[in-house]
Each structure stands twice: as C-alpha cells, then as structure tokens.
Amino acid sequence: MRNHYLLLYISLALLTSCNNDSSIYSVGEDFIELDTRVIITDTLSVNASSIILDSITTSTSNRLLIGAFRDNDFGNLTSQSYLNLETTTYTIDNNAVYDSIGLILYYDKYYYGDTTQIQTIKAHEIIENFEPDNNGTAFYNTSSLKYDDTILGSLAFTPYPNKKDSIFIPLDNNFGKNLFEKLQDNDINNSDDLYQNFKGITLVPNDNNTAVLGFGKTSLVMRMYFTIENENDENTDYYNDFTIESAYKFFNKTTSDKSSTLLSSITSSEDILKSSVTNNKAYIQSGTSINMRIDIPYIKNLNALEQNGTVLSAALTFYPDIKTFESNTFGADSLIIYVVDKKNRFIQQLTNNEGSAAYAKYKSMNNEFDSQNYYTADITYFIEEIKASSFNLDYSLLFQFPNNNNTVNKIQIYDSENSESKMKVDLTYLLY
C-alpha cells in the first residue's frame, strides 16, 4: 500500500507541471487508483470560447430562409433569399391574354422566433448578373447582389408554418405583362434570352419581423396566369411556371448586427472570444456560423504519468443554458464536431475509434429529485491522438449545428467555471 501512495504522489506531481502560460494546473484531486492500475478523473482543464467563421456556403441549401428577429445576446438577425428563375415553356399562344403574376412559397415547417406576430416579405427585382464574386462557384451567407429599390410585390401575413401549406405574394402587373409579351412575341425564346431580360428576385423581410421562416427551394414557383378564349367563346385559364433550376442560382444571405452584444469583438475567423468575458458561456448559432471552440491544453502531460499508458475513454460533457435551449425546436439533438488548428482552420471532422463521425448528443434525465439536460461527446480518439503524436499538435475542437447553412438555431453553453452545470472531461486512463 505504501508503494501505491508513492506512485500516486509522483503521478500528481508530474501532472501539475505545465507550460509557462499557466502558473497552476490542478489535476488529480479526484483520482482513484485501482488495483488494475486504472486512473479516473474529471479534473482536466477545459477552456471554452466563441468564434465565428468567415462565411458559410448557402447556395447548396434546400431551404429559403426569410425573416428577422431581435436578439440581445447574439445580435439582431436578418435573412433574405436571392433566386434566379427559369422556365421550360417559351411559347405562348398569340390569342392568350395576360392576367396576373405572383410568387408561391411553400412552408417546409422550419421556423425560428415568434410566429404569432404579422410578418412582411417584400420582393425586389435583381439588376446585376447572378454570379458569385471573384469568379467563384458558390454563394455564401455574406454574398449579395444589387436589386431595384422599387418593391415588386409584398405580403403582410400571420404565418402558420405547421398548418397552412403556402403563401402567395402578388407581383407588379407591369412587370408580369412585360415578361408575358416578350414570351408571346418570341423576343424571349430560350433561357439565355430570359436571363438577359430577367436576372431574378430577392425576398427581403421587414426589419421589425419577429421570426425567420423556412420555405422549400424546389417547390417555389413564380406563376404567370393568362387566359385563352376557346371555341365556345369562353376563357380557359392557363399558367406558366418559373422555378429555380440550378443549385447555384440561389442563396440565402444571413447576417446579424452584434455591435451591441458581448460578441462584438469577434470580427474575423481567427478571433477567439473566451467564455470568461461572455458571462462564462460559449455561443453557437447556425446561419451566421457562430461556433463553440473547446481547448484541452494539457493532454500531453498525461505522458508524464508513466512510461506506458493509454486512454480507455474520454467523454466531454457540457450543459446548455435552458432558456436558450428551450427555443431550439429544430435540430438541437446533436452537434457536429470538427478538429481545428490555432487559427480556427478546419483539419477534419472528429471521428471515434471506429472511424465514424463523432457527435455531441443531447441527453435528458428527469426524475422526482433532479432534472438535467446536457450534451456528451466521445473524444477518446482526439485525446489519444494528441497524446501519442510526436509533434506538439495545437489542435482544438469546434462545435456547430449539423444544419449550419439552412437554419438560424442558437444555443449558449456553460463553461467549466459554472458551479452547478460544469463543463468537464471524464477521463479513464490505463497505466501499464
């Protein structure tokens, strides 16, 4: 037994030695040494922070995100959609008579915010080529195209995203009639002709909207109505549809004004905002790509325990602020995890020992004495790779929503300084 105590004392002394950037590193107060030479601890240092990526590709999204809401923590958010529309019918009967034109948007049941209030969506005509900047191939949440200030059409409505299947935004009849006549007169008879006359439409929310709504990209239609008199001198109704035909002829622009929030100092992808200056919380928001970064700085010190050792398991556990979590009604059951370098550049998606993608999974435990809501992630492979590498890998973990480019979900996570909901790593280490 005396030898056992001596081994434990030496182990603790080695673990508490650290790099010059930290004066004290307390590890091992809760160690349990078993006969099988297994060490269990939950006192590894875990540092949380918030970062923001430069941009997110949104032209590959399957959803229009349109709306706005005010947020004191994350910033006032606005999301608008840009669409280039094409048709497969370029022939209209000479006897046809124009009727009207409008946009049909089908709910896809995603929403975020207060949908009990009246929302307003305005349509504007795009007036520049529908092309990414700098000869790129994709559009991002920060992309933009010039559009006419004149409102082409608008709709004020109370949304029912889980009940009503669509909304209809009537468009200006002069715009519709001009497009109709050019098709009827064969001035437009193919997609290139159409593009020269009509670049597309952007859908813009009012600043005082209170929700962001999701609409299906593939189901969106700009419908032109007209009639043709039949042989019985009665008018028969017809229509011609314009849809989004190409994956890269569409994108969502989603931005937030963080100037009056605790996040105001993160302006580039290399900025790291420690949770100590954001009320001991880290922030995650999809759409604007605010991400949580986790650093575990003393993994290499595990090698000082003994000459040979291996990590049996390592689980990261963290707790959401329940006030922010309760409003996440969509896609909050898991978080995707990436390995990043010190400048927040992606290395790879985190995997487990079997090579499968690792996720932080939401758990809920409720009983008559206690209620807990938390995330847990298996980071065994990450810990072991850092520990075993011959290089001093300065890698961290980044957490974000899996649907990062087509939602605006948000969540705040308590860091390791919170006494009741403490972020921690539960480590089981085998000495041999």
Secondary structure by P-SEA (a helix, b strand, c coil): caaaaaaaaaaaaaaaccccccccccccccccccccccccccccbbbbbcccccccccccccbbbbbbbbbccccbbbbbbbbbbbbccccccccccccbbbbbbbbccccccccccbbbbbbbbbccccccccccccccccbbbbbbccccbbbbbbcccccccbbbbbccaaaaaaaaaaaaacccccaaaaaacccbbbbbbcccccbbbbbbcccccbbbbbcccccccbbbbbbbbbcccccccbbbbbbbbcccccccccccccbbbbccccccbbbbbccccbbbbbbbccccccccccccccccbbbbbbbcaaaaaaaccccccbbbbbbbcccccccccccccccccccbbbbbbbcccccccbbbbbaaaaaaaaaacccccbbbbbbbbcccccccccbbbbccccccbbbbbbbbbbcc
